[in-house]
Amino acid sequence: MTDQLNAELNSYLLEDRAPVAEERTSFDLPVVGQIPAELEGRWLRNGPNPINEVADITKHHWFSGDGMVHGVRLRGGKAEWYRNRWVGSDTISDALGTDKLGGPSNGGRTHSGPNTNVGGFAGKTWAMVEGGGVPCELTYELDTVARNGFEDTLPNGFSAHPKYDPATGELHAMAYTWPDLMDHIQYVVVGADGRVSKTLDIPVPDMPMVHDMSITDRFAVVFDLGVTISGDAFARGINVPFGWNNDHACRLGLLPRTSDSADDIIWCDVDPCAVFHPLNAYDDADGNVVIDFCRYERMFDNDMLGPFGDTPPTLDRWTINPENRVVNEERIDDRAHEFPRHDPRVGLKQHRYGYTAEVRPGEALLHGATFKTDYQTGEVTSHDFGPGRGGAEPVFVPKEGSTAEDDGWLITLVHDLNGGSAADGGYGAELCVLDANDITAPEVARITLPGHVPIGFHGNWVPDSSVAPS
């Protein structure tokens, strides 16, 4: 497929973003260094990977395309297997000659499978997507079981970015469904039993793309920002028809988590921007809501096929006063940060550290260093993976028995220009483990993967204690 592509037409299908053509299974992966023996479970990752040749690359948005999940199983200090599997859909069934999937489809959305995130919850493995898609349940070995609307309790679609509350065991999400929910989004709460326990319709104008959200102990936060449904994108035939809207008033909505009415939302104006990913949010001692996030000045304006052609994302903070509805906006770091993560033990609480991936739009490798930001001192340290190598989204795993916030392992996919085979376009891949206490130190372990893994989106560490092997 990549031979037909022109970087000037669509860089999101080239180089480290180029799709792979086959599913692979490999056992006993080579390791340099030592995998911590306490890591027992799976590192999982999801991203778009078109199975068929793209009909018109000038209209193909990076966020579209068939989902492909990649996974590495760790146990006893070894990397037991690597697997990559397409997430099931009608397109995949037709291409592979397999039976169609069962399960709810939310208005017949069966053409493509979830391609954005994957994780473990309520004893199962879930592939997720936004925009109206229903999650798919996967086996431990990453084969698709069926579409699963949380045991038939999900009224519409879901989100790729639910937020987990460790105190209640719930997932919280803001879901939009294009084109069905043109005048509102839906707040969805999934209980610890894996069934939807609450939904609330929230009126919003212009149908914004609500990619993510935040929660604190008191509030669920709505990001009603500058990317909305776009007539220009429709006219050009872009298959994800959203674009930058200069006329859309950007705001944050603080919905009390105990409320059953959208009338209780506290709306607060913010400067025009776009946000895909917050790092964490919490209620501070003064009653403010603090949100750390990656901020774009604008998006899908000149570049309507993906997020990196307009402005780079910086690391910023909102401090919101719910009483007077004033939002203080602060720049934390000017470098290009994305895919933020934190120690899950401080979710919804004040955090000291955040971890992000450097993004480098226009370069052969999208990702570079892994950053660690100390929000107490303002210091940003980084791990450089070496020439021609770049680390994707860092996933934090607390060390066994530890209590300090940064006492954990960072697991990240590293893309490598130095050693890939010709069949993989010259791109190799490793799964690397860093010590979060000192990310400037050499990698604790480097696990060689059997082939190219495209720059994708999101994933998680799923310990066997959360989702047991089948």
C-alpha positions as CSV (number, residue, x, y, z in Angstrom):
1,M,0.0,0.0,0.0
2,T,2.7,2.5,0.9
3,D,4.2,2.6,-2.6
4,Q,1.2,4.5,-3.8
5,L,1.3,7.2,-1.2
6,N,2.7,10.7,-1.4
7,A,3.7,12.5,1.8
8,E,2.4,15.7,0.5
9,L,-1.1,14.1,0.1
10,N,-1.3,12.2,3.4
11,S,1.6,11.7,5.8
12,Y,-0.7,9.8,8.2
13,L,-0.3,6.7,6.1
14,L,3.4,6.8,5.7
15,E,6.6,5.9,7.5
16,D,6.0,5.1,11.2
17,R,2.3,5.5,10.6
18,A,2.1,3.0,7.7
19,P,-0.3,0.1,8.4
20,V,0.9,-3.5,8.6
21,A,-0.6,-6.2,6.3
22,E,-0.8,-9.3,8.5
23,E,-1.5,-10.7,11.9
24,R,1.5,-12.2,13.7
25,T,2.1,-14.4,16.7
26,S,5.6,-14.7,18.2
27,F,6.8,-16.5,21.4
28,D,9.7,-16.1,23.7
29,L,10.7,-12.6,22.5
30,P,14.3,-11.5,22.7
31,V,15.2,-9.3,25.7
32,V,18.1,-7.0,26.5
33,G,18.3,-6.2,30.2
34,Q,15.9,-7.7,32.7
35,I,12.1,-7.5,32.7
36,P,11.0,-6.9,36.3
37,A,9.6,-10.2,37.5
38,E,6.6,-8.5,39.2
39,L,5.2,-7.5,35.8
40,E,2.7,-10.2,35.2
41,G,0.1,-9.4,32.6
42,R,-0.3,-7.8,29.2
43,W,0.8,-4.5,27.6
44,L,-1.9,-3.7,25.1
45,R,-2.2,-1.0,22.4
46,N,-4.8,-0.1,19.7
47,G,-4.6,2.1,16.6
48,P,-6.0,2.4,13.1
49,N,-4.7,-0.1,10.5
50,P,-6.7,-0.2,7.2
51,I,-6.9,-3.8,5.9
52,N,-7.8,-2.7,2.4
53,E,-6.1,-0.3,0.1
54,V,-7.3,3.2,0.8
55,A,-9.5,4.4,-2.1
56,D,-8.6,8.1,-1.9
57,I,-5.7,9.0,0.4
58,T,-6.5,12.7,0.0
59,K,-9.7,12.1,2.0
60,H,-8.5,9.6,4.5
61,H,-8.4,10.8,8.1
62,W,-5.8,9.3,10.5
63,F,-8.6,8.6,13.0
64,S,-10.5,6.3,10.6
65,G,-9.5,2.8,9.5
66,D,-9.8,-0.7,10.9
67,G,-8.7,-1.2,14.5
68,M,-5.6,-3.4,15.2
69,V,-4.7,-4.4,18.8
70,H,-1.1,-5.2,19.7
71,G,-0.1,-7.0,22.9
72,V,2.9,-8.4,24.8
73,R,2.4,-10.9,27.6
74,L,4.9,-10.6,30.4
75,R,5.4,-13.2,33.2
76,G,8.3,-14.3,35.4
77,G,10.8,-11.9,33.9
78,K,10.1,-13.1,30.3
79,A,8.1,-11.8,27.3
80,E,6.1,-14.9,26.6
81,W,4.3,-13.7,23.4
82,Y,3.5,-10.9,21.0
83,R,0.2,-10.8,19.1
84,N,-1.4,-8.3,16.8
85,R,-5.1,-8.8,15.8
86,W,-7.6,-6.8,13.8
87,V,-10.6,-5.8,15.8
88,G,-13.6,-7.5,14.4
89,S,-16.0,-5.7,12.0
90,D,-17.9,-6.3,8.8
91,T,-14.9,-5.0,6.8
92,I,-12.5,-7.5,8.6
93,S,-15.0,-10.4,8.2
94,D,-15.3,-9.7,4.5
95,A,-11.5,-9.4,4.0
96,L,-10.6,-12.5,6.0
97,G,-13.7,-14.6,5.1
98,T,-14.9,-15.0,8.7
99,D,-18.3,-14.9,10.2
100,K,-19.9,-11.5,11.0
101,L,-19.7,-10.3,14.6
102,G,-22.7,-10.4,16.9
103,G,-23.7,-7.8,19.5
104,P,-25.3,-4.4,19.4
105,S,-24.2,-1.9,16.8
106,N,-25.8,1.4,17.7
107,G,-27.7,2.1,14.5
108,G,-25.9,-0.4,12.3
109,R,-22.3,0.8,12.9
110,T,-20.7,-2.5,11.9
111,H,-18.4,-1.4,9.1
112,S,-15.3,-0.8,11.3
113,G,-14.2,-1.9,14.7
114,P,-12.9,0.2,17.6
115,N,-9.5,1.6,16.7
116,T,-8.5,4.0,19.5
117,N,-8.0,2.4,22.9
118,V,-7.9,-1.0,24.7
119,G,-7.9,-2.0,28.3
120,G,-9.2,-4.2,31.1
121,F,-12.3,-3.6,33.1
122,A,-14.8,-5.7,35.0
123,G,-12.8,-8.9,34.2
124,K,-12.8,-8.4,30.5
125,T,-10.7,-6.8,27.7
126,W,-12.3,-4.0,25.8
127,A,-11.4,-2.3,22.5
128,M,-12.9,1.2,22.4
129,V,-13.6,4.1,20.0
130,E,-15.5,7.4,20.0
131,G,-18.1,8.9,17.7
132,G,-20.9,6.3,18.3
133,G,-19.0,3.0,18.2
134,V,-19.9,0.2,20.7
135,P,-16.9,-1.4,22.5
136,C,-15.7,-4.8,21.4
137,E,-14.9,-7.6,23.9
138,L,-11.6,-9.4,23.2
139,T,-10.2,-12.7,24.4
140,Y,-7.1,-12.7,26.5
141,E,-5.2,-13.6,23.3
142,L,-6.8,-10.5,21.6
143,D,-9.3,-12.2,19.2
144,T,-12.6,-10.4,19.0
145,V,-15.5,-12.0,20.8
146,A,-18.4,-9.6,19.9
147,R,-19.6,-6.1,20.2
148,N,-20.5,-5.6,23.8
149,G,-22.5,-2.6,25.0
150,F,-21.7,-3.4,28.6
151,E,-24.1,-6.3,28.8
152,D,-26.7,-4.5,26.7
153,T,-27.0,-1.5,29.0
154,L,-25.3,1.1,26.8
155,P,-28.0,3.3,25.1
156,N,-25.8,4.7,22.3
157,G,-22.1,4.7,21.6
158,F,-19.2,5.1,24.1
159,S,-15.9,6.9,24.3
160,A,-12.3,5.8,23.7
161,H,-11.3,7.7,26.9
162,P,-13.4,6.7,30.0
163,K,-12.0,7.8,33.3
164,Y,-11.6,5.4,36.1
165,D,-12.5,6.3,39.7
166,P,-10.5,4.1,42.0
167,A,-12.7,4.9,45.0
168,T,-15.9,3.6,43.3
169,G,-14.6,1.3,40.6
170,E,-16.6,3.2,38.0
171,L,-15.8,4.3,34.5
172,H,-17.0,7.8,33.5
173,A,-17.2,9.0,29.9
174,M,-18.6,11.8,27.7
175,A,-19.9,10.2,24.5
176,Y,-20.9,11.9,21.2
177,T,-22.5,10.0,18.4
178,W,-22.2,11.4,14.9
179,P,-24.7,12.1,13.3
180,D,-27.4,10.9,15.7
181,L,-26.8,13.2,18.6
182,M,-26.5,16.4,16.8
183,D,-27.6,18.7,19.6
184,H,-26.2,16.9,22.7
185,I,-23.6,14.6,24.1
186,Q,-24.2,11.9,26.7
187,Y,-22.6,11.5,30.1
188,V,-22.2,7.8,30.8
189,V,-21.2,6.0,34.0
190,V,-20.4,2.3,34.0
191,G,-20.5,0.6,37.4
192,A,-17.8,-1.8,38.7
193,D,-20.0,-4.7,37.6
194,G,-19.5,-3.7,33.9
195,R,-23.1,-2.4,33.4
196,V,-24.2,1.2,32.7
197,S,-25.5,2.8,35.9
198,K,-26.3,6.3,34.8
199,T,-26.7,8.4,31.6
200,L,-27.4,12.1,31.3
201,D,-28.0,14.1,28.1
202,I,-26.0,17.4,27.9
203,P,-27.2,20.0,25.3
204,V,-24.3,21.5,23.3
205,P,-24.3,23.6,20.1
206,D,-22.5,22.8,16.8
207,M,-21.8,19.1,17.7
208,P,-18.3,19.4,19.1
209,M,-15.7,16.5,19.0
210,V,-15.5,15.6,22.6
211,H,-12.5,13.2,22.5
212,D,-11.9,13.1,26.2
213,M,-13.1,14.3,29.6
214,S,-11.9,14.6,33.2
215,I,-13.4,13.8,36.6
216,T,-12.6,14.9,40.1
217,D,-14.2,13.8,43.4
218,R,-16.9,16.5,42.9
219,F,-17.3,17.0,39.1
220,A,-17.4,15.4,35.7
221,V,-15.8,17.9,33.3
222,V,-17.1,18.6,29.7
223,F,-14.6,19.8,27.1
224,D,-16.7,21.9,24.7
225,L,-13.9,23.3,22.6
226,G,-13.0,24.4,19.1
227,V,-13.3,21.3,16.9
228,T,-16.9,20.7,15.6
229,I,-18.8,19.1,12.8
230,S,-17.5,20.8,9.6
231,G,-19.3,21.8,6.4
232,D,-15.9,22.2,4.8
233,A,-14.9,18.7,5.7
234,F,-18.2,17.4,4.3
235,A,-17.7,19.3,1.1
236,R,-14.2,17.8,0.7
237,G,-15.4,14.3,1.5
238,I,-13.2,13.8,4.5
239,N,-14.2,10.6,6.2
240,V,-14.0,12.1,9.7
241,P,-16.0,15.3,9.0
242,F,-14.8,17.6,11.8
243,G,-12.8,20.8,11.6
244,W,-11.7,24.0,13.4
245,N,-14.6,26.3,14.1
246,N,-13.6,30.0,14.7
247,D,-17.2,30.8,15.7
248,H,-17.6,28.2,18.4
249,A,-17.4,29.6,21.9
250,C,-14.9,27.4,23.9
251,R,-15.9,26.4,27.4
252,L,-15.6,23.9,30.2
253,G,-18.6,22.4,32.0
254,L,-18.4,21.3,35.6
255,L,-21.2,18.8,36.2
256,P,-21.7,17.8,39.8
257,R,-21.3,14.1,39.9
258,T,-24.4,13.7,42.2
259,S,-26.6,15.7,39.8
260,D,-29.2,14.2,37.5
261,S,-29.8,17.5,35.5
262,A,-27.7,19.2,32.9
263,D,-29.1,22.5,34.3
264,D,-26.7,22.1,37.1
265,I,-23.6,22.3,34.9
266,I,-21.3,25.3,35.7
267,W,-20.1,26.6,32.3
268,C,-16.8,28.5,32.3
269,D,-15.3,30.2,29.2
270,V,-11.8,29.5,28.1
271,D,-9.6,30.8,25.3
272,P,-10.0,29.1,21.9
273,C,-8.1,25.8,21.8
274,A,-8.4,22.1,21.1
275,V,-7.6,19.3,23.6
276,F,-7.4,15.6,23.0
277,H,-5.9,14.4,26.3
278,P,-5.9,15.7,29.9
279,L,-3.3,14.3,32.2
280,N,-5.2,14.3,35.5
281,A,-7.7,16.5,37.4
282,Y,-8.4,17.2,41.0
283,D,-10.2,19.5,43.5
284,D,-7.6,21.6,45.3
285,A,-7.8,22.9,48.9
286,D,-9.3,26.2,47.9
287,G,-12.3,24.5,46.1
288,N,-10.8,25.0,42.6
289,V,-10.7,22.4,39.9
290,V,-7.2,21.8,38.5
291,I,-6.7,20.1,35.1
292,D,-3.4,19.5,33.5
293,F,-3.6,18.8,29.8
294,C,-2.0,19.0,26.3
295,R,-3.2,22.1,24.5
296,Y,-3.4,22.9,20.7
297,E,-4.0,26.5,19.6
298,R,-6.1,25.1,16.8
299,M,-6.6,21.8,14.9
300,F,-8.1,20.4,11.7
301,D,-7.8,23.8,10.1
302,N,-5.1,23.7,7.4
303,D,-4.6,20.0,8.1
304,M,-8.0,18.3,8.0
305,L,-6.6,14.7,7.9
306,G,-4.9,14.6,11.4
307,P,-3.9,16.7,14.4
308,F,-0.3,17.6,13.8
309,G,-0.4,19.9,10.8
310,D,-1.5,23.2,12.4
311,T,0.0,23.8,15.9
312,P,2.1,21.6,18.2
313,P,0.6,20.6,21.6
314,T,2.1,22.3,24.7
315,L,1.7,21.2,28.4
316,D,-0.8,23.5,30.1
317,R,-2.9,23.8,33.2
318,W,-6.4,25.2,33.9
319,T,-7.4,26.3,37.4
320,I,-11.2,26.7,37.5
321,N,-13.0,28.6,40.2
322,P,-16.6,27.2,40.3
323,E,-17.9,30.1,42.3
324,N,-17.0,33.0,39.9
325,R,-16.5,30.8,36.8
326,V,-13.1,32.2,36.2
327,V,-10.4,30.0,34.5
328,N,-6.7,30.7,35.0
329,E,-4.7,29.3,32.1
330,E,-1.0,28.6,32.7
331,R,1.7,27.2,30.4
332,I,3.8,24.5,32.1
333,D,6.2,23.7,29.2
334,D,6.6,24.9,25.6
335,R,7.9,21.7,24.2
336,A,5.5,19.5,22.3
337,H,3.9,17.0,24.7
338,E,1.2,14.4,24.0
339,F,-0.3,11.2,25.3
340,P,-0.1,12.2,29.0
341,R,-0.2,9.6,31.8
342,H,0.2,9.6,35.6
343,D,0.6,7.2,38.4
344,P,-3.0,5.7,38.6
345,R,-2.8,5.7,42.4
346,V,-3.2,9.5,42.4
347,G,-6.1,9.6,39.9
348,L,-8.6,12.4,40.9
349,K,-6.0,13.5,43.5
350,Q,-3.3,16.2,43.4
351,H,-0.4,14.7,41.5
352,R,3.3,15.7,41.5
353,Y,4.5,14.0,38.4
354,G,3.2,13.5,34.8
355,Y,4.7,11.5,31.9
356,T,4.3,12.4,28.2
357,A,5.6,11.5,24.8
358,E,7.5,14.1,22.7
359,V,5.8,14.7,19.3
360,R,7.8,15.9,16.3
361,P,5.4,16.7,13.4
362,G,7.0,16.5,10.0
363,E,9.9,14.2,11.0
364,A,10.5,10.6,10.0
365,L,9.6,9.5,13.5
366,L,6.6,11.2,15.1
367,H,7.8,10.5,18.6
368,G,11.1,11.3,20.4
369,A,11.9,11.4,24.1
370,T,9.8,10.4,27.0
371,F,9.2,13.4,29.4
372,K,8.7,13.4,33.1
373,T,7.3,16.7,34.5
374,D,7.6,17.6,38.2
375,Y,4.7,19.9,38.9
376,Q,6.2,20.9,42.3
377,T,9.5,22.1,41.0
378,G,8.7,22.8,37.3
379,E,11.6,20.6,36.2
380,V,11.1,18.5,33.0
381,T,13.5,15.6,32.6
382,S,13.6,13.2,29.6
383,H,14.7,9.9,28.4
384,D,16.4,9.9,24.9
385,F,16.1,6.5,23.2
386,G,18.9,7.2,20.9
387,P,19.3,8.2,17.2
388,G,16.4,7.1,15.0
389,R,14.4,5.9,18.0
390,G,11.3,7.4,19.6
391,G,9.0,6.5,22.5
392,A,5.2,6.5,22.2
393,E,2.6,6.8,25.0
394,P,4.2,5.9,28.4
395,V,2.2,3.7,30.7
396,F,2.9,3.9,34.4
397,V,2.8,0.7,36.5
398,P,3.4,1.1,40.3
399,K,6.2,-1.1,41.7
400,E,5.1,-3.9,43.9
401,G,4.7,-2.7,47.5
402,S,5.7,0.9,46.7
403,T,3.9,4.0,48.0
404,A,5.9,6.9,46.6
405,E,4.2,8.5,43.6
406,D,7.0,8.1,41.1
407,D,8.1,4.7,42.3
408,G,7.0,2.6,39.3
409,W,7.8,1.3,35.9
410,L,7.1,3.2,32.6
411,I,6.3,0.9,29.7
412,T,6.4,2.4,26.2
413,L,6.5,1.3,22.6
414,V,9.7,2.5,20.9
415,H,9.8,2.9,17.1
416,D,13.2,2.3,15.6
417,L,14.5,3.4,12.2
418,N,17.7,1.3,12.6
419,G,16.8,-2.3,12.3
420,G,13.5,-3.1,10.7
421,S,13.2,-5.5,7.8
422,A,12.3,-4.5,4.2
423,A,8.9,-6.1,4.7
424,D,8.3,-3.7,7.5
425,G,9.4,-0.6,5.6
426,G,12.7,-0.5,7.5
427,Y,10.9,0.2,10.8
428,G,11.6,-2.0,13.9
429,A,9.9,-1.9,17.2
430,E,10.7,-2.6,20.8
431,L,8.8,-2.5,24.1
432,C,10.9,-0.7,26.6
433,V,10.7,-0.6,30.4
434,L,12.1,2.5,32.2
435,D,12.4,3.2,35.9
436,A,10.2,6.2,36.6
437,N,12.3,7.2,39.6
438,D,15.1,8.1,37.1
439,I,14.0,8.1,33.5
440,T,17.4,9.5,32.4
441,A,18.9,6.1,33.2
442,P,19.3,3.4,30.6
443,E,16.3,1.2,29.8
444,V,15.7,-1.5,32.4
445,A,14.6,-3.9,29.6
446,R,14.3,-3.8,25.8
447,I,11.9,-6.4,24.3
448,T,12.3,-6.9,20.5
449,L,9.0,-7.1,18.7
450,P,8.8,-9.2,15.5
451,G,7.9,-6.4,13.1
452,H,6.7,-2.9,12.6
453,V,4.0,-1.5,14.9
454,P,2.4,1.6,13.4
455,I,2.2,4.8,15.4
456,G,-1.2,4.2,17.0
457,F,-3.1,5.8,19.8
458,H,-3.6,4.3,23.2
459,G,-3.2,1.3,25.4
460,N,-2.8,0.1,28.9
461,W,-1.1,-2.3,31.2
462,V,-3.6,-5.0,32.2
463,P,-2.3,-7.2,35.0
464,D,-3.5,-10.8,35.2
465,S,-5.0,-9.9,38.6
466,S,-7.4,-7.6,36.7
467,V,-8.2,-9.8,33.6
468,A,-7.2,-13.4,34.1
469,P,-5.7,-15.6,31.4
470,S,-8.4,-17.7,29.6
